Amino acid sequence: MNTISVDARIALLRQALPTVPNSTKVLLRLAEALMEKGEMEEAADVFRRAYIQEPFPWLGRPGTDPESLRNEAAALIESGAIFSATIGALAIAEAHLGRVEEVRRLVDYGLFFEDTFLELEDGVDIDVFNAALASEVRTNLQYYDEPKGRAIRNAWRDNDVMRSDRPACRIFAAAIRRAAERYIAGLPASSDHPFLKSRPTEFEIEGWANLSDGAGYHKSHIHSRAWASGVYYVVEPAVAREPGSRRGWLHIGPPVDRDVSVEQGWEERVIAPTPGRLILMPAYFYHDTEPMGVKEERICIAFDIVPTEIAAHSEAADY
């Protein structure tokens, strides 16, 4: 489109905005029109307003080529619109451009991926705790089949784990808060990396339990609302422990549905759902799960470290 048509669209969107000041759709369209014109500082400001009130999985303007996506995502980040979606979009663009070292820098497992076990207060037995936590989760489940725009498939969720007054849930919420604080404190103090630049000084922990059996799994996705994400394993199905099996395992790696592969520098990890195991990572790390194919129970709790600014202005996530 020529400059006049871009200017006309910007003018129309500016005119519409006062009548729908909280419309994420109008704000995003205005931000993208400003990007198209090259007004990146204002575009980033408008983009931030849209994202904070309704985080979305942004992958650039429709039809954007990898070079343009790379430039726009980098400019948004440079201007302060540093979110999991913009960092993820930048990593995808760099992969498509063949910039392997830059992909490795953005998706840095060595710096940002933590694979450990949950630390409980002294005297709390992990097996007893997990059994109690599983029992509490089973009392408050909601079934999801194939909801549009969400990653969950044919599985159940307990959406109240982090807010619940149930005893084991309270212990879990406190333990995850401590783990999140340790994770943040253990990162490098300063860097030009966007994940570190966007490290929140204040945050909320949001979480939900997932219970799946034979047909349940999650499609590849990121957590647009969060700065960092994690998962804790409560119940492991027997099939996951079979030699050579990855059924029910977590896969963290390149978004293959975006034509990205490990050959482009985007490493991957596979995680067995061992009870007590705790994973922490940036929220723009794409991840999915392997269906089990058998009628066995798998329970985990996913959680997000959400900047307070986002938590205060938008509804909790439903991935």
N, C-alpha and C positions, 0 to 999 in steps of 0.2 A: 504494500500500500504506500501511496505517496505521503509526503509530510502534511499536506492539507487535510487528507482524510484522517490522519492520526490526530491532528489538531482539533478537527471537528468532533472526533470521538471523545477526546479529553474534555472538550467544552461541554458536550452533552452529559458526560458522566459527572462532571463538576456540578452541573445544573441539577442533576437527579439526586445527588448525594444529600443535600439538606432535607429532602423529603423522606429518605431512608438512611439516616446517619449510621445505623448499625448493621447495614447490609454487607455481609462478608463478600457476597458476589459482586456488588457494585464496587466496593473497595478494591477487590482483586483485579477486576477489569480495568479500573483506573490505574492501578499500579503497573499492570502489564502494558497499557497504552503508554504510560510514562517511560517504561523501559524501552519500548519500541522507538520512542523519540530520542532516547538517550539521556533523559532527565533522571539519573539514577538516585541521586540523593533524596529527591521528593518521592520517587518510586519506592525506595526503601522505607520511608516514613509511613506511606500509605499501606504498604505491604505489612509492616509491623502491626498497624492498627487492625487490619483484617485477621492476621494470624493469631494475635493474642486473644481475640474474642471467639475464634473458632479455628483452631489449628487444623491444617489440611495437608495432604500429601502432595506438595507442589513438585512438578517436574518440568517447569518452564511453560512458556506460551505455546499454544497448539501449533504444531509444525516447526517448532524451533530446532535448528540443526545443532549438533554437539558443540561447535565453536561458540555459537550464540548463547547456548545454555550455559556453557562454562563461563563466559564473560558476564552474563547477567547474574548467575548465582554468586560468582566471586564479588561482583559489585554490590549486591545486596548484603553479603556478609561483611564486606569492607565498610559499608555504611551503617552497620549495626543490626541488620535483620538476620541474626545468627540463630537459626533454629535447626532442629533435626532434619526438617524437609529441605532446607537450603543447603546444608552440608551434604546430605545424601545426594541431592541433585548435582552438586559440584563433583562428587566422587564418581557418579555415573557418567557425567560429561567427560571427565578426565580419562575414564576407562575407554570410552568410545573414541577418544582422540589418541589412544595408545600411549598415554603418559603414565607408564607403569610405576615409576618412583613416586609420582604425586599421588596416585591411588594408594600406594602403600603408606605414604605419610598420613593421608586422611583416615584410612582404615587401619590403624596401627594397633594390632593385637598386643604387641609387647608393652605398650604404654597404657592402654585403656581397657583391656580385657582381663577380668579377674575371675578365676575359677577356684573356689574355696569351699569351706563348710561353715554353716551358720554357728555362731558362738552364742550360747545361751548362758543365763546366769548360773552361778555355781549351784550344784545340787539338782539341776533339772536334767533328767535322763532324756537323751535325744529320741530313743525309740518310744518311750512312754509319751513324750511330747508329740511326736508325729502321729501316734495312734489317736490321741485326743484331738489333735488338729483335724485329722481326717474325719473323725466322727462329727465334729462341729460343721465342717464344710458340707457333709452329706445332708444336713438338715435344712439347707437354704439354697437349693439349686434351681436354676432357670435353664431351660433347654433352648439351644440355638441350632437351627438347621443349616441354611445357607444364606444368611442375611447379606443383602446387597451392600457393597462397600466395606465389608468387614472381613477379617481374616479367618475367624472361627468357622469350623465346619462340623456339624453333627456332634456337638458336645454340650456339656453343661457348665454353667458358671455360678459361683457364689460371689456376687458383686459387693458384698458388705464386709469382707474380711478385715480390712484396715480400720473400719469404723465400728466394728462389732464390740459388744460388751462380753462376748463369750470368752471364758478364761484363756484357752489356748490361743485364740485370736489376739487377745490383748498382749500376751507374752510375745507372740510373733511380731506384732506391729512395733513393739519397743525394740526388739532385737534387730529388725530391719532398719529402723531409724539409726541405731548405732552403727550398723554395717555401712549405711549410706554415708554417714559422717566420716567414718574411717576411709572409705573409698575416695571421697572428695579431698580429704586431708592428705592422702597419699599420692595425689597427682603432682606433677611438676608445678612449682610455684608460679612461673610465668612462661609464656611461649607465644609465638605468632600463630599457633594452631587454633582454628575456630572453636573446637570443642573446649579447649582450655579458656579461651577468651570469654566464652559464654557460661562459664561455671557460675551457678547461682549462689548468691550469698544467703538467700532465704528460699526455702523450698518446702513443698508438701510431699508426703508419700501417699500415693494412691495404688490400690492393688485389688486383685480379684483372683479367686481360685478357679482353676480349670480341671474338670473331671471328664476324661474321655475313655472310650473303650474301642472296640474294633473299628468303627467307621470314623471316629473323631480325629481331627487334626487341625493344623493352622496353615494357611497359605503364607507365602513369603510376604513380609511386611516390615515396616518400621513403626515407631511410636511417635507420631507427629507432635503430640502434646508434651512429650517429656524431653528432658535434657539427657538423662540416662535411664536405663531400664535394667531389670533383673528378673530372675526366676529362681524359685526355691522348690525343691522336690520333696514331696511328702510320701507318696506311695508309688512304688515301682512295679510294673507288671512283670510276671515271670518271663514272658517272651522277650523282653528287653535284655535279659541276661543270657540268652542263648548264644553260643559261639557264632560269631559273624553277623549277629542280628543288630540292626539299627532301628527296629520297630519301636515307636514311641520316643525315639531320641530327638533331641533338638539339633537342628542344623543352622549354623550361623555362617553366612557366606554371600557370594555375589548374587544379585537379583537376576536370575536367569530369564525371567519374563521381561527384563529390560535389556536382554542381549549382552549381559556382562558375564564374564567367566573368570576362573582363577588365572588363566593365562594373561589376563590384563592387569594382574597385580592385586586383585581382590582375594585375599586369603579366605580360608574357611576353617571351621571347627565343628566337630560333632560331639555332642554331650549326652552321655548316658544319664537316665533319670534316677540316679542313685539317691535314696532318701538322705536328707541332710545337706545335699549339695547346693551350693549357692553360686549363681552367676551374676556378674555385674558388667555392664558395657554401655557405650554410647547408644542413645536411642535411635541413631540413624544406621546402626548395624542391622542389615536385613537378616531376618531369621524365619524359620518355618519348622514344622514338625512332621515326622514320618508316621503315617497311619499304622496301627498295630495289626489290623486284620484279624484279630481274635477278640473274643469277649472277655477281656481282662481289664482291670481298673488301673488307671494312671491318674494321679493327682499331683498337681503342682500349683504354685501361687506365683503369678506374674505381678510385678510391681513397677512403678515409675517414680523417678525423682522429678517432680514437676516444679519449675520456677513459680514462686508465689504470684508473680505478676500474671501468669497464665491461669493458675489455679483459681485466682480470685475473679477472673473475668470470663471464664468459659466452663462448660459442663464437663464432668469427668469422662474419660475415654471409654469407648466400647469397641475394642478391636476384634 
